[in-house]
Amino acid sequence: MVNKKYKNLEKFIKDGMKNCWDMPGLAVAVFDSNEILYNYVGGYSNLKTKERLNITDKFCTGSTGKSMLCAAISSLIQKKKIPNIWNMTLSDVWSKTIHKDYKNVKVKLIACHSSGIPGISTNEELDLLNCPKKCQKMENKMENLDEVQQRKMLANIILNDPPTYVPGKEFRYSNWGFGILGAIIEKLTKMKYWEVIDQEIMKPLEIEASYKYKYGNGYVNGHLAQDELWWDKNNEYKIIPLNKNQHIDTPYADPSGVLFLSILDCAKYCQSYLKILNKEKSILNLKTIKYLTKPMINNYAYAWWLGKHNYKGSISHSGGWQCQTCKFLIIPEKNIGIVICSNTSNSYLRSIVNEFLKTI
């Protein structure tokens, strides 16, 4: 029985899935600090096999996992297992032989995408590496290394070249930056970055996260929306399910970007922030959470957007990988939030958020 408050949201979602959205599968959960207030799971986990989506199926949460890496690092700092690296410089935690313009850059600027490190999949990466041949050479070297060695090599290459902009002066979203942040925590803990997330965040929350994709078996399949195949002769939208060999596990450049959670586990992670901000006991303390959600540059904190394009005072982040998309939105002053996951890269999560905001 749907709570009367969410009947319009339910109708909006069901109408969208039936009549106009191009999402094979969709999962939504609205929550407060203690319970799930509304949830929807519909469509297919895999269009090719016609397997229905289940509430326990794991989605790739993409860059929403960046805040989990930041929270895990902060947990280690809080427990005094590592020094407070957020206030340390790159020369303190990585190497004193890095480029002079990186030596005094604080690690916290990496987490806030304002460190001078370029973003991946942009022309900046070629500017950084001087030419496409050098970029290809780096990629070739990566193939023969394990993921930890890859991140270490990435950090050494990038931090020995000059920054692509003045650190601390502007915001530029950088997956490569989080690759380096992952390498730093791996150096300090002698653990893989995802082991740190699992130890400090997932297990305390009793969440069974996955860090490797398994085709089928409770994992949501990604679906590619190809522009050239959008419309067939019958004006029907075409979405192509990814094959087993098209799924890529953890890329060296984006630690925490490939993390698989069910919609309920996504909600449980976001609930932990509401608990803390409402002065209830959870995985971190109030001081740490306020630090992690304090805006730095361009209204961005430690892997969280602050109020941008959403409700005033909210914290949020989106993610996309494996042709899947994910959205986390938390509104502390209302003790409420929403998580949304779909299994195609061409989705309508923003419209669902807007409809949800009408219920507040």
C-alpha positions in Angstrom: 0.0 0.0 0.0 1.5 3.3 -1.1 1.6 6.1 1.4 -0.9 8.7 0.2 1.8 11.3 0.2 3.6 9.5 -2.5 0.7 8.5 -4.8 1.4 11.2 -7.3 5.1 10.3 -7.4 4.1 6.6 -7.9 1.8 7.6 -10.8 4.4 9.9 -12.3 7.0 7.0 -12.3 4.6 4.4 -13.6 3.4 6.7 -16.4 6.9 7.6 -17.3 8.1 3.9 -17.4 5.1 2.9 -19.5 4.7 5.8 -21.9 7.8 7.9 -22.4 11.0 7.0 -20.7 13.6 4.9 -22.3 14.7 3.1 -19.2 14.8 -0.8 -19.3 14.7 -0.9 -15.5 14.3 1.6 -12.6 14.6 1.5 -8.8 13.6 4.3 -6.5 13.7 4.6 -2.7 12.5 7.6 -0.5 13.8 7.4 3.1 14.1 9.2 6.3 16.9 8.5 8.9 15.2 5.3 10.1 13.0 3.8 7.4 12.1 3.5 3.7 9.0 5.7 3.2 8.4 4.7 -0.5 10.1 2.4 -3.0 9.5 1.4 -6.6 11.2 -1.3 -8.6 10.1 -1.9 -12.2 11.1 -3.0 -15.6 13.9 -5.3 -16.7 17.3 -6.1 -15.3 18.2 -7.4 -18.7 16.1 -6.7 -21.9 17.9 -9.5 -23.8 16.9 -12.2 -21.3 13.6 -10.5 -20.2 14.8 -10.9 -16.6 12.7 -8.7 -14.3 14.4 -6.2 -12.0 14.4 -7.2 -8.3 14.8 -5.0 -5.3 18.0 -6.8 -4.3 19.7 -6.5 -7.7 22.9 -4.5 -7.6 23.4 -1.4 -9.8 26.7 0.2 -10.6 26.6 3.4 -8.6 29.3 5.2 -10.5 30.7 8.4 -9.0 28.3 8.4 -6.0 31.0 6.1 -4.5 33.5 9.0 -4.4 31.8 10.2 -1.2 32.2 6.7 0.3 36.0 6.9 -0.3 36.1 10.3 1.4 34.1 9.0 4.3 36.3 5.9 4.6 39.4 8.1 4.7 37.8 10.4 7.3 36.9 7.3 9.4 40.5 6.2 9.4 41.5 9.8 10.5 38.8 9.8 13.2 40.1 6.5 14.6 43.7 7.8 14.3 44.7 5.0 12.1 46.2 7.4 9.6 47.3 11.1 10.0 44.8 13.8 9.0 45.8 13.8 5.3 43.1 16.3 4.4 45.3 19.1 5.8 48.5 17.6 4.5 50.2 18.4 1.2 50.9 16.1 -1.7 54.6 16.2 -1.0 53.8 15.0 2.6 51.8 12.0 1.5 53.2 11.0 -1.9 56.6 12.2 -2.9 58.9 15.2 -2.5 60.1 14.8 -6.0 56.8 15.7 -7.7 56.4 18.8 -9.8 57.1 22.0 -7.7 53.6 23.3 -8.4 52.0 20.3 -6.8 54.2 20.1 -3.7 52.2 22.4 -1.5 48.8 21.4 -2.8 46.6 20.0 0.0 45.1 16.6 -0.4 41.6 17.9 0.4 41.7 19.8 -2.9 41.7 16.5 -4.8 38.5 15.4 -3.0 36.9 18.7 -4.0 38.1 18.6 -7.6 40.2 21.8 -7.4 43.7 20.5 -7.2 45.0 21.3 -10.7 44.7 17.7 -11.7 43.0 17.3 -15.1 39.8 15.5 -15.8 39.8 12.2 -17.7 38.1 12.0 -21.1 38.8 15.6 -22.0 41.4 17.3 -24.1 43.2 18.2 -20.9 44.6 14.7 -20.6 46.4 15.1 -24.0 47.6 18.5 -23.0 49.0 17.0 -19.8 50.7 14.2 -21.6 51.9 16.4 -24.4 50.8 14.2 -27.2 48.5 11.3 -28.1 51.4 9.0 -28.5 52.5 9.5 -25.0 49.0 9.0 -23.8 48.8 5.7 -25.7 52.2 4.6 -24.4 50.9 5.1 -20.8 47.8 3.1 -21.6 50.0 0.2 -23.0 52.0 0.2 -19.8 48.9 0.0 -17.7 47.8 -3.2 -19.4 50.5 -5.3 -17.7 50.0 -3.9 -14.2 47.5 -4.8 -11.5 45.0 -2.1 -10.4 47.1 -0.8 -7.4 50.2 -0.5 -9.6 48.1 1.3 -12.3 47.0 3.9 -9.8 50.5 4.3 -8.5 51.8 4.8 -12.1 49.0 7.2 -12.9 49.9 9.3 -9.8 53.6 9.4 -10.7 53.0 10.4 -14.3 50.4 13.2 -13.5 52.1 14.7 -10.4 55.5 15.0 -12.1 53.9 17.2 -14.8 52.7 20.7 -14.0 49.0 21.3 -13.0 46.6 22.1 -15.8 45.2 25.1 -13.8 46.1 26.9 -10.7 45.3 24.7 -7.7 42.6 25.9 -5.3 41.4 28.6 -7.8 38.6 26.8 -9.7 36.5 23.6 -9.9 37.2 21.0 -12.5 35.7 17.5 -12.1 38.5 15.0 -12.2 38.2 11.2 -12.2 42.0 11.1 -12.5 42.2 13.0 -9.2 40.3 10.3 -7.4 42.6 7.7 -9.0 45.4 9.6 -7.3 43.5 9.8 -4.0 43.0 6.1 -4.2 46.7 5.6 -4.7 47.5 7.8 -1.7 45.2 5.8 0.6 46.6 2.5 -0.8 50.1 3.7 0.0 49.2 4.7 3.6 47.1 1.6 4.5 48.7 -1.2 2.3 45.1 -2.0 1.4 43.2 -1.6 -1.9 41.0 1.5 -1.8 37.8 -0.6 -2.0 39.0 -2.7 0.9 39.2 0.5 2.9 35.6 1.5 1.8 34.4 -2.0 2.7 36.1 -2.0 6.1 35.2 1.5 7.2 31.8 2.1 5.6 30.1 -1.0 4.2 30.6 -3.5 7.0 29.7 -1.1 9.8 26.4 -0.4 7.9 25.9 -4.2 7.3 25.9 -3.6 3.5 27.1 -6.3 1.2 28.7 -4.2 -1.5 30.4 -5.7 -4.6 33.5 -4.3 -6.3 33.5 -6.6 -9.3 30.7 -7.1 -11.8 29.1 -10.5 -12.4 27.0 -10.8 -15.5 23.5 -11.9 -14.3 23.3 -13.4 -10.8 21.6 -10.5 -9.1 23.6 -7.8 -11.0 21.7 -5.2 -13.2 22.8 -5.3 -16.8 23.7 -2.0 -18.5 22.0 -0.9 -21.7 23.6 1.3 -24.3 21.5 4.0 -26.0 23.1 4.5 -29.4 22.2 7.8 -31.2 22.4 6.2 -34.6 20.0 3.5 -33.5 17.5 5.6 -31.6 14.6 5.1 -34.1 13.9 2.1 -36.2 11.4 1.8 -39.1 8.5 1.7 -36.6 9.6 4.7 -34.7 10.5 2.5 -31.7 13.4 3.4 -29.4 16.2 0.9 -29.5 18.3 0.2 -26.5 21.1 -2.3 -26.7 21.9 -4.6 -23.7 25.6 -4.9 -23.0 27.1 -8.3 -23.5 29.1 -10.1 -20.8 32.5 -9.0 -22.3 31.5 -5.4 -22.5 31.4 -4.9 -18.7 34.6 -3.3 -17.4 35.8 -3.7 -13.8 37.5 -1.0 -11.7 39.3 1.5 -14.0 42.6 2.8 -12.6 41.5 6.4 -13.1 38.3 6.3 -11.0 38.5 4.5 -7.6 35.1 4.2 -6.0 33.5 4.6 -9.4 32.8 0.9 -9.9 30.9 -0.1 -6.8 27.7 -2.2 -6.9 24.8 -1.7 -4.5 21.1 -2.5 -4.4 18.7 0.4 -4.2 18.0 -0.4 -0.5 21.8 -0.4 0.3 22.1 2.9 -1.5 19.4 4.2 0.8 21.1 2.8 3.9 24.3 4.6 3.1 22.5 7.9 2.6 20.4 7.3 5.8 23.7 7.2 7.7 24.2 10.9 6.8 20.7 11.8 8.0 21.3 9.9 11.2 24.5 11.8 12.0 23.1 15.2 10.9 20.1 14.5 13.2 22.5 13.7 16.0 21.8 10.0 16.0 24.5 7.4 16.2 26.0 6.2 13.0 29.3 5.4 11.3 31.0 8.8 11.7 30.5 11.7 14.2 28.7 14.9 13.6 31.9 17.0 13.4 33.4 14.8 10.6 30.2 14.8 8.6 29.8 18.5 8.8 33.4 18.8 7.6 32.8 16.4 4.7 29.7 18.4 3.6 31.1 21.9 3.9 31.3 23.6 0.5 34.8 24.3 -0.8 34.8 25.6 -4.4 31.8 26.0 -6.8 29.4 24.8 -4.0 31.2 21.4 -4.0 32.4 19.6 -0.9 34.1 16.2 -0.4 32.4 14.4 -3.3 29.0 16.1 -2.5 27.2 18.9 -4.3 25.7 21.4 -1.9 22.2 22.5 -2.9 23.1 22.8 -6.5 20.1 22.3 -8.9 18.2 20.7 -6.0 16.6 21.7 -2.7 18.3 24.4 -0.7 20.6 22.9 2.0 20.6 19.5 0.2 23.7 17.3 -0.5 23.7 15.3 -3.6 25.7 13.4 -6.2 25.2 11.6 -9.5 27.0 8.7 -11.0 27.3 6.8 -14.2 29.2 3.8 -15.4 28.6 0.5 -17.2 25.7 2.2 -19.0 23.9 2.7 -15.7 23.0 5.9 -13.8 22.5 6.7 -10.2 21.4 9.7 -8.1 21.7 10.4 -4.4 19.9 13.3 -2.8 19.7 14.0 0.9 17.8 16.9 2.5 19.0 17.1 6.2 16.6 19.8 7.4 13.6 17.8 6.3 15.1 14.5 7.4 14.4 13.0 4.0 16.2 11.8 0.9 15.8 9.8 -2.4 18.1 7.5 -4.3 17.4 6.5 -7.9 19.1 3.9 -10.1 18.5 3.0 -13.7 20.2 0.6 -16.1 20.9 2.9 -19.1 23.0 6.0 -19.5 20.1 7.9 -21.2 17.7 8.3 -18.2 15.3 10.7 -16.7 16.5 10.9 -13.1 16.2 14.7 -12.9 12.5 14.6 -13.7 11.9 12.0 -10.9 13.8 14.2 -8.4 11.7 17.2 -9.4 8.5 15.2 -8.8 9.9 14.0 -5.5 10.6 17.6 -4.4 6.9 18.4 -4.7 6.2 15.9 -1.9 8.3 17.8 0.6 
